């Protein structure tokens, strides 16, 4: 068997986990009993997140000595894949589980891990990510939020924007400038900031469909104690680059419109109309291939590799595919696409058409990814 | 790839490197390359050693094809070796190491009446150069494999494909086969196997198209810098990198699937759809990244892209392969849809 096939085959233990997750979801969220979401914006349900935690399915790949479940990246992949394709409400724990727990497991102090990783793994805490600013998006090294050293901590001033979920999260992690250096990527640090703390104002920014997921978060003289600095002062940039591997290659980059096709099949149980045949066949083949490329990244992470180049490739392949599928389905859809039937094929398509422009923006725009990919080719 | 298949790829690469890109496009080079590779047993990798095959796995055979793909070589390893040879061995017939013509499964129907073969097949590669035609025919009691000597064939209407390789119409009128045996496989399975060879060839071709484009855009300077520095050009390079990675992986998976299951229809069909979509986009990207240089005869890009266009066109229409995927989708329905996507390539249920 080729190395690729070995990487993309699941072991008996992994297959057992997959069955366990499928059974859990079928019992907990039977099809038709809830309105499924599109991938990682599938809704927020703290109670559901706590149930996942009870199963040991949050903070899965965090080493046990750091408060996690000590499972593998592939096992986490399996759980995330099933949750997303089910359209489960994952937003409450999503950022905390995917990014914050691994960051603190890697760079955090024992105290920080006790304070944050444990409750994240219990489904108790939700986090937002404070990266972009009004004048810093793709060019992240341009962040202007500044933290000045004061006694026992930092005084933070600045504004973060497009901060998803900040209005419903407990904390957020920010990239900010702690010193001015010749190289703009130096002198950046990361701090954990209490979203309910003094001087922090969260202002919603309506998305084009009228929903409020985005926010502007302004910080005026916010005091952040020393013990909420992540890792070393000045290490913000390199920490950020290292974790993009975890953020870019996962199932959330190709599963967003999955339910459109499953629901289409459900609504045409007596036979898929010919109009959809080509689109569904091509999408099925693409998923068959992408899933395995994505799974291979998790396998490489488990081997201790850092497949940054592959992760960028998968994110671009995946998000490009997601958008093409939505456009293709809209082309062949035989009925009006409407807002009023959430969960039906046309309701899901409505949501996908309005949301999909963001799929190639979140987590690094297509343009930036291609620059990274090209750099990796030399 | 395993160590074995890595070594195989290196040797095939070395053999093919004897010809420059300009020569690679000539039919006589394809034949010379076939001869050179035949001497080393490469056309018959993965086939039964007791019947004249070279042994090894499908992974090894795919390593040969990927190396051919990367050179844009027209040597008929797939048709004359992996397909015709396989057709013979699965029927218990011995492989004779020589160039044979292979009747493509969609090229036309041949019937065997127990004594002679009749019918007409189109799209037969290298028919004028082959001593025998190896084909699947309808016999009185089911499919048979026939091997018909050249003198019993009427070869006509030779035309040259997108890749510049010759294909002909072959007419058989009461042609007595030199050898005949009952076949354990039917035309459908032969077609799937033929399509699988294209996934491997395309995987190699896309890697080469990517590498040529990366190299050229790093060397070509405009506005005072290599054109690879421009985001507009990076779009093409990223596309090539993505498609090469995706199709390379599907080729690995199909090879493994063939090693562990007799007829992995869904995997082959899915891989074919992915390989064809990637070919379409990536050949365009490679040419665009190269500017005018890429459309000249002397520059090697066309040697690869012309083959890619041909390989993506061979063995069944797009709608045929979509149909195979859709059959599996319909069989599983909504509840079976994700399990189908995520099913083990080498596992049960395929």
HADDOCK unambig.tbl for C-alpha pairs under 7 A between the chains (distance, minus, plus):
assign (segid A and resid 1 and name CA) (segid B and resid 256 and name CA) 5.28 0.50 0.50
assign (segid A and resid 2 and name CA) (segid B and resid 1 and name CA) 5.49 0.50 0.50
assign (segid A and resid 2 and name CA) (segid B and resid 2 and name CA) 6.32 0.50 0.50
assign (segid A and resid 2 and name CA) (segid B and resid 59 and name CA) 6.64 0.50 0.50
assign (segid A and resid 2 and name CA) (segid B and resid 252 and name CA) 6.31 0.50 0.50
assign (segid A and resid 2 and name CA) (segid B and resid 256 and name CA) 6.09 0.50 0.50
assign (segid A and resid 3 and name CA) (segid B and resid 1 and name CA) 5.83 0.50 0.50
assign (segid A and resid 3 and name CA) (segid B and resid 2 and name CA) 6.92 0.50 0.50
assign (segid A and resid 4 and name CA) (segid B and resid 249 and name CA) 6.77 0.50 0.50
assign (segid A and resid 4 and name CA) (segid B and resid 252 and name CA) 6.21 0.50 0.50
assign (segid A and resid 4 and name CA) (segid B and resid 253 and name CA) 6.83 0.50 0.50
assign (segid A and resid 5 and name CA) (segid B and resid 252 and name CA) 6.77 0.50 0.50
assign (segid A and resid 5 and name CA) (segid B and resid 253 and name CA) 5.56 0.50 0.50
assign (segid A and resid 5 and name CA) (segid B and resid 256 and name CA) 6.37 0.50 0.50
assign (segid A and resid 9 and name CA) (segid B and resid 344 and name CA) 6.09 0.50 0.50
assign (segid A and resid 262 and name CA) (segid B and resid 334 and name CA) 5.14 0.50 0.50
assign (segid A and resid 262 and name CA) (segid B and resid 337 and name CA) 6.59 0.50 0.50
assign (segid A and resid 263 and name CA) (segid B and resid 334 and name CA) 6.90 0.50 0.50
assign (segid A and resid 265 and name CA) (segid B and resid 333 and name CA) 6.26 0.50 0.50
assign (segid A and resid 265 and name CA) (segid B and resid 334 and name CA) 5.03 0.50 0.50
assign (segid A and resid 266 and name CA) (segid B and resid 334 and name CA) 5.04 0.50 0.50
assign (segid A and resid 269 and name CA) (segid B and resid 333 and name CA) 6.80 0.50 0.50
assign (segid A and resid 278 and name CA) (segid B and resid 322 and name CA) 6.48 0.50 0.50
assign (segid A and resid 281 and name CA) (segid B and resid 322 and name CA) 5.25 0.50 0.50
assign (segid A and resid 281 and name CA) (segid B and resid 325 and name CA) 5.80 0.50 0.50
assign (segid A and resid 281 and name CA) (segid B and resid 326 and name CA) 5.69 0.50 0.50
assign (segid A and resid 282 and name CA) (segid B and resid 273 and name CA) 6.57 0.50 0.50
assign (segid A and resid 284 and name CA) (segid B and resid 341 and name CA) 6.72 0.50 0.50
assign (segid A and resid 285 and name CA) (segid B and resid 270 and name CA) 4.35 0.50 0.50
assign (segid A and resid 285 and name CA) (segid B and resid 271 and name CA) 6.78 0.50 0.50
assign (segid A and resid 285 and name CA) (segid B and resid 273 and name CA) 6.40 0.50 0.50
assign (segid A and resid 285 and name CA) (segid B and resid 274 and name CA) 6.28 0.50 0.50
assign (segid A and resid 286 and name CA) (segid B and resid 274 and name CA) 6.20 0.50 0.50
assign (segid A and resid 287 and name CA) (segid B and resid 341 and name CA) 6.51 0.50 0.50
assign (segid A and resid 288 and name CA) (segid B and resid 341 and name CA) 5.04 0.50 0.50
assign (segid A and resid 288 and name CA) (segid B and resid 342 and name CA) 6.74 0.50 0.50
assign (segid A and resid 289 and name CA) (segid B and resid 246 and name CA) 6.80 0.50 0.50
assign (segid A and resid 289 and name CA) (segid B and resid 250 and name CA) 6.37 0.50 0.50
assign (segid A and resid 313 and name CA) (segid B and resid 242 and name CA) 5.76 0.50 0.50
assign (segid A and resid 317 and name CA) (segid B and resid 242 and name CA) 6.53 0.50 0.50
assign (segid A and resid 370 and name CA) (segid B and resid 234 and name CA) 6.28 0.50 0.50
assign (segid A and resid 370 and name CA) (segid B and resid 235 and name CA) 6.29 0.50 0.50
assign (segid A and resid 370 and name CA) (segid B and resid 238 and name CA) 5.56 0.50 0.50
assign (segid A and resid 371 and name CA) (segid B and resid 231 and name CA) 6.98 0.50 0.50
assign (segid A and resid 371 and name CA) (segid B and resid 234 and name CA) 6.55 0.50 0.50
assign (segid A and resid 373 and name CA) (segid B and resid 238 and name CA) 5.94 0.50 0.50
assign (segid A and resid 374 and name CA) (segid B and resid 234 and name CA) 6.16 0.50 0.50
assign (segid A and resid 374 and name CA) (segid B and resid 237 and name CA) 6.35 0.50 0.50
assign (segid A and resid 374 and name CA) (segid B and resid 238 and name CA) 5.95 0.50 0.50
